[in-house]
Amino acid sequence: MNDQQRQMTEMLRKTFDAVSEGYDGKALRFFPLSADHLSGLLGLRGNEQVLDVACGTGHATIALARRLPQGRVTAVDLSPGMLEQARRKTASAGIGNAEFLERDMQVPGFAEGSFDVAVCAFGIFFVMDMEAQLARIASMVKPGGRIAITTFQDDYFQPLRDRFFGQLSRFSAEDPPQAWKRVATEAGCRQFFASAGLQHVRVELKNVGYYLAGADEWWDIVWNAGFRRFVARLSAADQERFKREHLEEIAMLGTDKGIWLDVNVLFTIGTKQ
């Protein structure tokens, strides 16, 4: 791992530690909604050994564990804060077939062929070399096993996302990374899995969107997930000004039902040779 990768890893660890307590808030319910759908797509028998990579607070882990009465989920994440929340949730739910380990997904530490299935929900695009990461995940799965990821389609959170980065550009000239766009279309996901030698690739698009009660719920998403790292680069005074001006703009999108949060998710599943 080079210096740039180490810096990125440390920045992500700090970001997700900071957001961990708010990550399971109502405004971010697209995470458990998509996790439930992913677990159903895998057609699990119930006795598999499953790896959950970049597990966060355990949304996919919990959904998978409930479908594995004779199986087990091993979940890894680099954020101690996220893992603490995940362990608390699984204990509260009475789930005993899930284990959480603090590990960087770029250095997972498992032998080849250790698992029947591996998933990575909304995590693959945080790694600069996504092809190497997918190959790394695939190496830990047995031949004939399945690998699945979830990613956002390129139009996710629109028009709120464009309003966010448009407003942010008035405070900071730094452009957000665009690597995620390579896995933000069906064609991109298919090509991505083909590059890792995975077969029988299928991609399903599902909108798990919903209405937010108001602009404050949108801020819950901004402040309690990955977008926070962009706002956190601003000074305290600029953060307050950005929040005020941005939420005034977002509030104008409200209807009698609320503010629609469009969350198109791509579910990509492939089989290891």
C-alpha positions as CSV (number, residue, x, y, z in Angstrom):
1,M,0.0,0.0,0.0
2,N,1.5,3.3,-1.1
3,D,1.4,6.7,0.8
4,Q,-1.6,7.9,-1.2
5,Q,-3.6,4.8,-0.4
6,R,-2.7,5.0,3.3
7,Q,-3.8,8.6,3.4
8,M,-7.1,7.7,1.8
9,T,-7.6,4.8,4.1
10,E,-7.0,6.9,7.2
11,M,-9.4,9.6,5.9
12,L,-12.1,7.0,5.4
13,R,-11.5,5.5,8.8
14,K,-11.9,8.9,10.5
15,T,-14.9,9.8,8.4
16,F,-16.8,6.7,9.1
17,D,-15.9,6.7,12.8
18,A,-17.4,10.2,12.9
19,V,-20.6,9.2,11.2
20,S,-21.1,5.8,12.9
21,E,-23.6,6.9,15.5
22,G,-25.9,8.5,12.9
23,Y,-25.5,5.9,10.2
24,D,-28.6,4.0,11.1
25,G,-30.9,7.0,11.2
26,K,-34.3,7.0,9.5
27,A,-33.1,9.3,6.7
28,L,-30.6,6.6,5.5
29,R,-33.0,3.8,5.4
30,F,-32.0,3.0,1.8
31,F,-29.2,1.0,3.4
32,P,-31.3,-1.7,5.1
33,L,-33.8,-1.6,2.2
34,S,-31.2,-2.5,-0.3
35,A,-29.5,-5.0,2.0
36,D,-32.7,-6.9,2.4
37,H,-33.1,-7.0,-1.4
38,L,-29.5,-8.1,-1.9
39,S,-29.8,-11.0,0.5
40,G,-32.9,-12.3,-1.3
41,L,-31.2,-12.2,-4.7
42,L,-28.4,-14.6,-3.7
43,G,-30.7,-17.6,-3.3
44,L,-28.9,-18.8,-0.3
45,R,-29.4,-22.4,0.8
46,G,-28.9,-21.5,4.5
47,N,-25.6,-23.2,5.3
48,E,-23.1,-21.0,3.5
49,Q,-20.0,-19.2,4.9
50,V,-20.4,-15.6,3.7
51,L,-18.0,-12.7,3.7
52,D,-19.3,-9.1,4.1
53,V,-16.6,-6.7,2.9
54,A,-16.7,-3.1,4.2
55,C,-19.7,-4.0,6.3
56,G,-20.3,-0.7,7.9
57,T,-22.9,-1.0,10.7
58,G,-23.9,-4.4,9.5
59,H,-27.0,-3.8,7.3
60,A,-26.0,-6.6,4.8
61,T,-24.5,-8.7,7.5
62,I,-27.8,-8.9,9.5
63,A,-30.0,-9.4,6.4
64,L,-27.7,-12.3,5.3
65,A,-27.4,-13.9,8.8
66,R,-31.1,-14.2,9.0
67,R,-31.1,-16.3,5.9
68,L,-28.3,-18.6,7.2
69,P,-29.7,-20.8,10.0
70,Q,-26.8,-23.3,9.5
71,G,-24.4,-20.8,8.1
72,R,-22.3,-17.8,9.2
73,V,-21.3,-14.3,8.1
74,T,-17.8,-12.9,8.7
75,A,-17.9,-9.1,8.3
76,V,-14.9,-6.8,8.1
77,D,-14.6,-3.0,8.2
78,L,-11.8,-0.6,8.9
79,S,-13.9,1.7,11.2
80,P,-14.0,0.7,14.9
81,G,-17.0,3.0,15.3
82,M,-19.0,1.3,12.6
83,L,-18.1,-2.1,14.0
84,E,-19.2,-1.1,17.5
85,Q,-22.7,-0.2,16.1
86,A,-22.8,-3.4,14.1
87,R,-22.1,-5.6,17.1
88,R,-24.6,-3.7,19.2
89,K,-27.3,-4.2,16.6
90,T,-26.7,-7.9,16.0
91,A,-26.7,-8.5,19.8
92,S,-29.9,-6.6,20.2
93,A,-31.5,-8.6,17.3
94,G,-30.4,-11.9,18.9
95,I,-28.2,-12.8,15.9
96,G,-25.5,-15.2,16.9
97,N,-24.1,-16.3,13.5
98,A,-22.2,-13.1,12.6
99,E,-18.7,-12.1,13.5
100,F,-17.2,-8.6,13.0
101,L,-13.5,-8.0,12.5
102,E,-11.6,-4.7,12.2
103,R,-9.7,-5.1,8.9
104,D,-9.0,-3.0,5.9
105,M,-10.7,-4.6,2.9
106,Q,-7.4,-4.1,0.9
107,V,-5.7,-6.4,3.5
108,P,-8.4,-8.8,4.6
109,G,-6.2,-11.6,5.8
110,F,-8.2,-14.6,4.7
111,A,-6.9,-17.6,2.8
112,E,-8.0,-18.2,-0.7
113,G,-11.3,-20.0,-1.1
114,S,-12.4,-19.5,2.5
115,F,-16.0,-18.5,1.7
116,D,-19.0,-19.7,-0.4
117,V,-20.2,-16.1,-1.0
118,A,-18.8,-12.6,-0.7
119,V,-20.7,-9.3,-0.8
120,C,-19.6,-5.7,-0.7
121,A,-22.5,-3.2,-0.3
122,F,-21.7,0.4,-1.3
123,G,-18.0,-0.1,-0.6
124,I,-16.1,-1.1,-3.7
125,F,-15.8,2.5,-5.0
126,F,-13.9,3.7,-1.9
127,V,-10.8,1.9,-3.2
128,M,-8.7,3.6,-5.9
129,D,-7.9,0.3,-7.7
130,M,-11.4,-1.3,-7.8
131,E,-10.3,-4.0,-10.2
132,A,-7.7,-5.2,-7.8
133,Q,-10.1,-5.1,-5.0
134,L,-12.7,-7.2,-6.8
135,A,-10.1,-9.7,-7.7
136,R,-9.0,-9.8,-4.1
137,I,-12.6,-10.5,-2.9
138,A,-13.0,-13.1,-5.6
139,S,-9.9,-14.9,-4.5
140,M,-11.4,-15.5,-1.0
141,V,-14.4,-17.3,-2.6
142,K,-14.5,-21.0,-3.5
143,P,-14.8,-22.0,-7.2
144,G,-18.5,-21.9,-8.1
145,G,-19.2,-19.4,-5.3
146,R,-20.8,-16.0,-5.9
147,I,-19.7,-12.4,-5.5
148,A,-22.2,-9.6,-5.2
149,I,-21.8,-5.8,-4.9
150,T,-24.3,-2.9,-4.6
151,T,-23.5,0.4,-6.2
152,F,-25.5,3.6,-6.9
153,Q,-26.7,4.2,-10.5
154,D,-25.3,7.4,-11.9
155,D,-28.5,9.4,-11.3
156,Y,-28.8,8.6,-7.6
157,F,-29.9,11.4,-5.2
158,Q,-30.7,13.7,-8.1
159,P,-31.4,16.6,-8.1
160,L,-30.2,16.9,-4.5
161,R,-26.7,15.6,-5.3
162,D,-26.1,18.2,-8.0
163,R,-27.4,21.0,-5.7
164,F,-25.0,19.8,-3.0
165,F,-21.9,19.8,-5.1
166,G,-22.9,22.9,-6.9
167,Q,-23.2,24.8,-3.6
168,L,-20.0,23.2,-2.3
169,S,-18.1,24.4,-5.4
170,R,-18.7,28.0,-4.2
171,F,-16.7,27.2,-1.0
172,S,-14.1,24.7,-2.3
173,A,-12.5,24.3,-5.7
174,E,-11.7,20.6,-5.1
175,D,-13.7,18.3,-7.3
176,P,-15.2,15.1,-5.8
177,P,-13.6,11.8,-6.9
178,Q,-15.4,10.2,-9.9
179,A,-14.2,6.6,-9.8
180,W,-17.6,5.4,-8.6
181,K,-19.1,6.3,-12.0
182,R,-17.3,3.3,-13.5
183,V,-19.7,1.0,-11.7
184,A,-22.8,3.4,-11.9
185,T,-24.3,1.8,-15.0
186,E,-25.3,-1.8,-15.9
187,A,-22.7,-1.9,-18.7
188,G,-20.0,-0.6,-16.4
189,C,-20.9,-3.3,-13.8
190,R,-20.8,-6.1,-16.3
191,Q,-17.5,-5.0,-17.7
192,F,-16.2,-4.6,-14.1
193,F,-17.1,-8.2,-13.2
194,A,-15.8,-9.5,-16.5
195,S,-12.4,-8.0,-15.8
196,A,-12.2,-10.2,-12.7
197,G,-13.1,-13.3,-14.7
198,L,-16.5,-13.7,-13.1
199,Q,-19.2,-15.6,-15.1
200,H,-23.0,-15.7,-15.3
201,V,-23.1,-12.0,-14.4
202,R,-26.5,-10.4,-13.8
203,V,-27.3,-6.9,-12.9
204,E,-30.6,-5.7,-11.4
205,L,-31.7,-2.1,-11.0
206,K,-34.0,-1.3,-8.2
207,N,-35.2,2.1,-6.9
208,V,-35.3,2.0,-3.1
209,G,-36.1,5.7,-2.8
210,Y,-38.6,7.5,-0.5
211,Y,-39.8,10.8,0.6
212,L,-37.8,12.8,3.1
213,A,-39.9,14.8,5.7
214,G,-37.9,17.9,4.9
215,A,-34.5,19.5,4.2
216,D,-33.2,18.5,7.7
217,E,-33.5,14.8,6.8
218,W,-31.4,15.5,3.7
219,W,-28.8,17.0,6.0
220,D,-29.0,13.8,8.1
221,I,-27.8,11.9,5.0
222,V,-25.1,14.5,4.2
223,W,-23.7,14.6,7.7
224,N,-24.1,10.9,8.6
225,A,-22.6,9.2,5.5
226,G,-19.9,9.6,3.0
227,F,-20.8,13.2,1.9
228,R,-19.6,14.4,5.3
229,R,-16.0,14.3,4.3
230,F,-16.5,17.0,1.7
231,V,-18.2,19.4,4.2
232,A,-15.7,18.6,6.9
233,R,-12.9,20.2,4.8
234,L,-14.5,23.6,5.2
235,S,-13.8,25.9,8.1
236,A,-16.4,25.9,11.0
237,A,-17.8,29.2,9.8
238,D,-18.0,28.0,6.2
239,Q,-19.7,24.8,7.3
240,E,-22.4,26.7,9.0
241,R,-22.9,29.0,6.1
242,F,-22.9,26.1,3.6
243,K,-25.5,24.2,5.6
244,R,-27.8,27.2,5.9
245,E,-27.6,28.2,2.2
246,H,-27.8,24.6,1.0
247,L,-30.8,23.6,3.0
248,E,-32.6,26.7,1.9
249,E,-32.1,25.6,-1.6
250,I,-33.1,22.0,-0.9
251,A,-36.3,23.1,1.0
252,M,-37.5,24.6,-2.3
253,L,-37.8,21.1,-3.7
254,G,-40.4,20.1,-1.1
255,T,-43.9,19.0,-2.1
256,D,-47.0,18.1,0.0
257,K,-45.5,14.5,0.2
258,G,-42.0,15.8,1.2
259,I,-38.8,15.8,-0.7
260,W,-38.3,12.8,-3.0
261,L,-34.9,11.0,-2.5
262,D,-34.2,9.0,-5.7
263,V,-32.1,6.0,-4.8
264,N,-31.5,3.8,-7.8
265,V,-29.3,0.9,-6.8
266,L,-27.5,-1.6,-9.1
267,F,-27.2,-5.1,-7.7
268,T,-24.4,-7.1,-9.5
269,I,-23.8,-10.8,-9.0
270,G,-21.3,-13.1,-10.6
271,T,-19.9,-16.6,-10.2
272,K,-16.3,-17.6,-9.8
273,Q,-15.0,-20.1,-12.2
